[in-house]
Amino acid sequence: QMRCSLGQKFSPLGRTMARHPVAAAAMAAATSLVLSLQGCTRPKVVDCSPDAANCRKTGCCLNKAHKCWMKSDGWAECIAECKDFTCTEVKPGGKINTTTTTTKAYTPPKSTWYEGSWTTGYWDCCKPSCSWPGKGEQQSPILACDGKTDKPLNDANVHSVCEGGTAATCSNNAPFKVTETLSMGFAAVSGKSPRLHLSGDLNCGQCFEAIFADTQHVDPSGFIWGGSNPKLVGKRMVLQVSNFGTDVSGNHSFDILIPGAGQGIFHGGCVQQFPKYEVDDFDCGKRHGGCDKEADCDKLPKSLQEGCRWRYSWLQWKNGGQTNNPYIKFRRVRCPRQLSEISGVALFDDDRFPEVNQDDGTAEIVS
């Protein structure tokens, strides 16, 4: 039995053929026929996009029941049909099909709410993962800052302070209060959580609205702990993804950037950025969980103190045992101006998602 080997030149007659141009062409055609009859066809290279990914460059969908529809200049998506917006079909190779368009007026869709996940906090001073080029669908990386000046870097390839470099998390990535019931900030996202549709770097630059829930943790022995302080329940926070955590997975959705909340496993970055401080000054010696008292915020560099105090005044951290790793429900939203101006990020698909209601005193959402 003959083995398939597309790297060999076969003669259908079982002998070497002359290298004359006409003979060579005939040999190539005959060889192709023989290989095809033997099931030895050359495999095709498939470069197609999954659903919910940007198929603008490929024009090809893994789900063959779907087509690639362009919804904006740089964004296209694999879906069964194009409706509720004006869009154009993208053909394989990224070619525009000028004969297939829709004319329906665009209205932002409602986002899916995901419930049953919980959050933590951290601040390790490292350059965020989303500050490197080529992450997610960002038109440009999230801004990192020079560790000494705290000013945004123009070069996205500068190495992190956690690797001996000079790029660090900007101090303005600390959380801030918008109203009594709404805050904003940045977070590391779950590295892999299919149930919550979170996928690490693929979520870079995306914004999510979280509502803090009245749910507590129950350990295997039945002990009930943590969750949201009653004063936090119903409050909202908009988070822009700037990083992802390999230790953030499953129902652990977001690790919010909060100074003083713990440096985690990367506890060398802050002392690299702020050499006049001791490593324990940044989290009271507790790498996971961080400081328990607002007065401990005074140990931090001045640029980080306000964000640290937010944890106690707005988030109600461990006020009577709560807040501690609070539960949330969340959904994707359009990034608000306050966060986009800090991060410097614009997303191709952001206008597909609803804006957040920033009015005070309500958890009602404009959609």
C-alpha positions in Angstrom: 0.0 0.0 0.0 1.4 3.4 -1.0 1.8 6.0 1.8 0.8 9.6 1.2 3.6 12.0 1.1 2.9 15.4 -0.4 6.6 16.2 -0.3 7.4 13.5 -2.9 7.0 13.7 -6.6 5.1 10.6 -7.9 4.7 9.5 -11.5 1.4 7.8 -12.2 3.3 5.5 -14.5 5.6 4.4 -11.8 8.8 5.9 -13.3 10.6 9.3 -13.4 9.3 11.6 -16.0 11.3 14.1 -18.1 11.7 17.6 -16.8 10.3 19.2 -20.0 7.8 22.0 -19.2 4.9 20.3 -21.0 5.8 17.0 -19.4 6.2 18.6 -16.0 2.7 20.2 -16.2 1.2 16.8 -17.3 3.0 15.1 -14.4 1.7 17.6 -11.9 -1.9 17.2 -13.1 -1.6 13.4 -13.1 0.0 13.4 -9.6 -2.8 15.5 -8.3 -5.4 13.1 -9.7 -3.6 10.1 -8.2 -3.2 11.6 -4.8 -6.8 12.7 -4.8 -8.0 9.3 -5.7 -5.9 7.9 -2.9 -7.4 10.4 -0.4 -4.0 12.2 -0.2 -5.2 15.7 -0.9 -3.2 18.5 0.6 -4.9 19.8 3.8 -6.4 23.3 3.4 -5.2 26.0 5.9 -8.3 27.2 7.8 -8.1 30.7 9.3 -11.6 31.3 10.6 -13.0 33.2 13.5 -15.2 31.9 16.4 -18.5 33.6 17.3 -18.1 36.9 19.3 -14.5 37.4 17.9 -13.6 40.0 15.4 -13.7 38.4 11.9 -12.9 41.6 10.0 -9.5 40.3 8.8 -10.5 36.6 8.2 -14.0 37.1 6.7 -14.5 33.4 7.7 -16.6 31.8 10.5 -15.8 28.6 12.3 -19.6 28.1 12.6 -20.5 27.5 8.9 -24.1 28.5 9.6 -22.9 32.0 10.3 -21.6 34.8 8.2 -19.1 37.6 9.0 -20.9 40.9 9.2 -19.1 44.3 9.6 -20.7 46.4 12.2 -18.2 49.3 12.2 -15.0 50.3 10.4 -12.8 47.9 12.3 -15.2 45.4 13.8 -17.0 42.4 12.3 -18.7 39.5 14.0 -19.8 36.0 13.1 -23.6 35.7 13.5 -26.5 34.0 11.7 -27.9 37.2 10.3 -27.3 40.9 10.4 -30.1 42.8 12.1 -30.7 45.9 14.3 -27.8 47.7 12.7 -26.4 48.7 9.3 -23.7 46.4 8.3 -21.9 44.8 5.3 -20.9 41.2 4.7 -17.1 40.4 4.9 -16.0 37.7 2.6 -13.0 35.3 3.2 -9.7 37.2 3.3 -11.4 40.3 4.7 -12.9 41.4 1.3 -16.0 43.5 1.5 -19.1 42.3 -0.3 -20.6 45.5 -1.6 -23.7 43.8 -2.8 -24.9 42.5 0.6 -25.9 45.1 3.2 -28.7 45.8 5.6 -30.5 49.1 6.2 -32.1 48.6 9.6 -31.4 51.4 12.2 -29.0 50.5 14.9 -30.2 50.3 18.5 -27.8 49.1 21.2 -28.6 45.6 22.4 -29.3 44.7 26.0 -26.3 43.1 27.7 -26.5 39.7 29.5 -26.3 39.9 33.3 -24.1 37.2 34.9 -24.8 36.4 38.5 -23.1 34.3 41.2 -19.5 35.6 41.0 -17.3 37.4 43.5 -14.5 39.9 43.6 -11.2 40.5 45.4 -8.7 43.4 45.4 -5.0 43.8 44.8 -2.3 46.4 43.9 1.1 45.1 42.9 2.4 48.1 40.9 3.3 45.8 37.9 2.7 46.9 34.3 -0.8 45.6 33.4 -1.0 42.8 30.9 -3.3 44.9 28.7 -0.6 47.6 28.5 1.3 45.3 26.1 0.6 45.6 22.3 -1.8 43.2 20.6 -4.2 42.4 23.5 -7.9 41.9 22.9 -9.6 44.3 20.5 -7.9 47.5 21.8 -7.0 50.0 19.1 -4.0 50.8 21.4 -2.8 49.3 24.7 -4.0 50.6 28.1 -1.6 53.2 29.3 1.2 52.3 31.7 3.2 54.9 33.5 6.8 55.6 34.2 7.5 54.3 37.7 9.4 57.4 38.8 7.3 60.2 37.3 3.9 58.5 37.2 3.4 59.9 33.7 2.0 57.8 30.8 4.6 56.0 28.7 4.6 56.4 24.9 6.4 53.1 24.4 4.2 50.1 25.1 7.2 47.8 25.1 8.9 49.1 28.2 9.4 46.3 30.7 7.5 46.1 34.0 8.9 47.2 37.4 8.1 43.6 38.4 10.7 42.5 35.8 13.3 45.1 36.7 12.0 47.6 34.2 10.4 51.0 34.7 6.8 50.6 33.5 4.2 50.5 36.3 0.5 50.7 37.0 -0.5 54.4 36.9 -1.7 55.7 40.2 -4.8 57.1 38.6 -5.9 53.5 38.1 -7.0 53.4 41.7 -10.8 53.3 42.3 -12.7 56.6 42.7 -16.2 57.6 43.8 -18.5 59.1 41.2 -21.6 59.3 43.4 -22.6 57.8 46.7 -23.9 54.8 44.8 -21.5 54.6 41.9 -17.7 54.1 41.7 -15.3 53.4 38.9 -11.9 51.7 38.6 -9.8 49.0 36.9 -9.5 45.3 37.5 -7.8 42.1 36.5 -10.3 39.7 35.0 -10.7 35.9 35.2 -8.1 34.1 33.1 -10.7 31.5 32.1 -14.4 31.4 33.1 -16.6 30.0 30.3 -19.8 30.4 32.4 -19.1 34.1 32.9 -17.8 34.6 29.3 -14.5 35.9 30.7 -11.2 35.0 28.9 -8.3 37.0 30.2 -6.5 39.1 27.7 -9.4 38.8 25.2 -11.3 41.1 27.6 -8.6 43.8 27.6 -10.1 47.3 27.6 -13.7 46.1 28.0 -15.9 47.7 30.7 -18.3 45.9 33.0 -20.9 47.2 35.3 -21.1 45.4 38.6 -23.9 45.6 41.2 -22.9 44.4 44.7 -25.1 41.6 45.9 -26.5 40.5 49.3 -24.8 37.1 49.2 -22.2 35.6 51.5 -19.6 32.9 51.2 -20.2 29.4 52.7 -17.1 27.2 53.3 -17.2 23.4 53.1 -17.9 23.2 56.9 -21.0 25.4 56.5 -19.3 28.5 58.0 -20.8 31.7 56.6 -18.4 34.6 56.0 -17.8 37.8 54.1 -19.8 39.2 51.2 -21.1 42.7 50.9 -21.6 45.0 53.9 -25.3 46.0 54.0 -24.3 49.6 53.1 -22.6 48.3 49.9 -25.5 46.1 48.7 -27.1 47.6 45.6 -24.2 50.0 44.9 -22.6 49.8 41.5 -19.1 49.9 40.1 -17.9 50.2 36.5 -14.6 48.3 35.9 -12.4 48.5 32.9 -10.2 45.4 32.4 -6.5 46.2 32.5 -5.1 42.8 33.5 -5.9 39.2 33.9 -5.0 36.8 36.8 -4.1 33.2 36.4 -5.4 32.8 40.0 -8.7 34.4 39.1 -11.0 31.7 37.7 -14.3 30.0 38.0 -16.8 32.1 40.0 -14.0 34.6 40.9 -14.7 37.2 38.2 -12.7 40.3 39.0 -9.7 41.3 41.1 -10.1 45.1 41.6 -7.1 47.4 41.6 -7.1 48.9 45.1 -3.9 50.2 46.8 -3.3 48.4 50.1 -5.4 45.4 49.2 -2.5 43.0 48.8 0.4 42.6 46.4 -0.2 38.9 45.8 2.7 36.8 44.3 4.3 39.8 42.6 5.5 41.7 45.7 8.7 43.1 44.2 7.2 45.7 41.9 6.1 48.3 44.4 9.5 48.5 46.2 11.1 48.8 42.7 8.9 51.7 41.9 9.0 53.3 45.4 12.5 52.4 46.7 12.1 54.5 49.9 9.4 52.1 51.2 9.4 48.7 52.7 7.6 45.8 51.0 5.1 45.4 53.9 4.1 49.1 53.7 2.1 48.3 50.6 -0.2 45.6 52.2 0.6 45.5 55.9 2.5 42.2 55.3 -0.6 40.4 54.1 0.0 39.6 50.4 -3.6 38.4 49.9 -6.2 40.6 51.6 -4.0 43.5 52.5 -4.5 46.0 55.3 -7.6 45.9 57.6 -7.6 49.5 58.8 -8.0 52.8 57.0 -5.2 54.3 59.2 -2.8 51.9 57.4 -3.3 53.8 54.2 -0.9 56.5 55.7 2.0 54.0 55.1 1.5 54.2 51.4 3.0 56.7 49.0 0.9 59.8 48.9 -0.3 59.1 45.3 -1.9 55.8 46.4 -3.5 56.9 49.7 -6.8 58.2 48.4 -7.5 55.0 46.5 -6.7 53.0 49.6 -9.1 55.0 51.7 -11.9 54.4 49.1 -11.8 50.8 50.2 -13.0 51.7 53.7 -15.2 54.7 53.1 -17.1 53.5 49.9 -16.5 49.7 49.7 -17.0 49.3 53.5 -14.1 46.8 53.8 -14.4 44.6 56.9 -16.8 47.0 58.6 -18.2 44.5 61.1 -16.8 41.6 59.1 -18.1 42.8 55.8 -17.3 43.8 53.1 -15.0 40.8 52.3 -14.7 39.4 48.8 -18.2 40.7 47.8 -20.5 39.0 45.4 -21.7 40.8 42.3 -23.8 40.5 39.2 -22.3 42.1 36.2 -22.7 42.8 32.5 -20.7 44.4 29.6 -21.3 48.1 29.1 -20.0 50.9 27.0 -16.8 52.4 28.6 -17.6 55.7 30.3 -15.6 58.8 29.4 -14.0 58.9 32.9 -12.3 55.5 32.4 -11.4 56.0 28.7 -9.6 59.2 29.4 -7.5 57.5 32.0 -6.7 54.3 30.1 -6.4 55.9 26.6 -8.3 52.9 25.2 -11.0 52.8 22.5 -12.6 49.6 21.4 -14.0 48.7 18.0 -17.2 47.2 19.3 -17.9 49.5 22.3 -20.9 51.3 20.8 -22.7 47.9 20.6 -23.2 48.0 24.4 -25.5 50.2 26.6 -24.3 53.2 28.5 -24.3 53.3 32.3 -26.8 55.5 34.1 -24.6 57.8 36.3 -27.5 59.4 38.2 -27.2 59.2 42.0 -29.4 57.1 44.2 -30.5 54.3 41.8 -29.4 51.0 40.5 -31.7 51.3 37.5 -29.8 50.9 34.2 -30.3 52.8 31.0 -30.3 50.3 28.2 
